[in-house]
Amino acid sequence: MNTHTNVCETHADRVHKVYARAGPGFRETAHPAKFVGDGCADPTRATTAGQNSTRRIPSTARMDDEDRDRPREVSPGYSQRDSFSPPRCLVVPIASTGAATGLREPARLRGFRLGQTPITRAEYSGFLADGRAPAPPWWDDPRFARAAQPVVGVTWHEAAGYCRWLCEVAGGRWRLPSGAEWEHAARGGLESPRTAWGETVPDGEIPAGPLDAPWDAGRGTPNGYGLLDIGTLVHEWCLDPVEPSRPGGPERRASRGGSWRHAIRWTAPSARSSLPPDYRYSDYGFRVLLEGDEDKD
């Protein structure tokens, strides 16, 4: 499914949807830089920003191919602060052809490390402190203000920009996961599971009753690869471009996962969604991928 829709969506859900407007704490300011590409992990996969929209945050800088390929130096600013710690990432093993049969596009996937949780406000705050992006909507809303809550309201470009920033301040090759990588990780070693844990969602994994903000990341049960909140909590931006939902429509980027706002707050690992990359929703976040030596047999 290539649209962000849910048959269980309520009027309250729709009120929460925001396209670059409204919401406590939203600052309608220019993004200091448009990040072109998926991060620093693989310049050959870099893509250009999509079609203009009537509310696109304007770009004031663009990196050419030469700049993208230049080795990244550690930032002399935020990286020297004692408080900085990169997101915790766990090894997701290689998917052999047989193990990948649960994917809609069976393929051999290299091993990688994936963030144990979606990026939290605490982890995103250094990116803002370095002046790399404006504070997203809901940043100053007390309901969304706990350090352990996932950051929400970020665009795809800002999520990719955060990955570039991690390359600079933490070293390594960071990017957003592809949809296939995300799905492989969410399955946790299981064959076409109904949920990230198997046939059912563990008791107590998802808060019951009405919610007006996401719960804290990292509070639940890990899946088979040790990942938390995968398939629940927030939709997560992925690397892949997606065909427009209508001829001549705006470009879209893939996303995966559930939503704290929906009546049914979890999705199967194989479930898909997408949005134009400049949209801002109160249930859209992301987790990061760290490339490394895990692709070796």
Phi, psi and omega in degrees: 000126188253024176227156180271087180223160178207127184293341180268005184294136180258173175299322179298322176301312184295328178296326181289340183290133182225135173246093177050044176202165170051178181097133180304135176087355181288131179244118185274074182238162181287138172293133184293340179201141173267121181275122182259114180114187189264353187143211179250001190290322184208095182301337181291343179261005184296144177234157180274161178297153188277193182296150179291145174238169185290342182235025180295136173292124188292152178263142175241355179209151181216140179262130177275178184299321181298318181292320180297325184276348182290136179304141184271130174268152178292133180299133180283355184267265189297330183297341181270358180281133184299337186281349186283133173215126181293159179302142178287127180239143181245150180290129171249115189290167178304140173259113175287170180303319180292319182290341183267011184293342177284347179280149179291332174240086181306134182197162175274120180255135175288153175291159181198176173249137180235144178307134182295329178227167167300155179299130182267169176301319180300319181287331182276341188296326179295325176298318177291318181298332178278002177073025184273346181199157172285156175299133181287167173305151179073359181299322182263004178283123182304331180291339183248015195264357181288141184300328184273354177288150177293143173290137180228168179080012178271145175280168175298320180298322179290322176298315177295323177296323176299321178297319177298319180297320177299322177302322183284314189269337182247344186077170182090183185240098185255146175196177171282150176285150169289165178299321179294320177295316179300315182296316177301316179294319182295328180292337174061030180090001180268159182264108177049054182288156177286326176229176179293348182248357184128222185287328185228159173280133181302147176303134177079001181294322184242125178302143178267162176083178183296145177229145175244009177191162179291151174283172181291141176288149173084012184267352191257206184264131178289151173276191185298340177257009177085006183278147183244146173063024182268117186098000177225189170067290180218153165293143184239124176302140175238170187291324196294136165286150181231143179302145177305148182286346176213155179304128180080002180285173182290157174298157180228159174236145182292153171214160180221163171106176183267203184201132176295339184277338188278155177298320171255114194263009178230158175225159174292152177304332182275352182292143184233154172207173178200160178212156166301141190292347180265000181287149178235118178237153181282000176235024178247121175227209180192160167233161189252156176243136177245117177282154180188214183272005184287357179274003181272145177292000000 
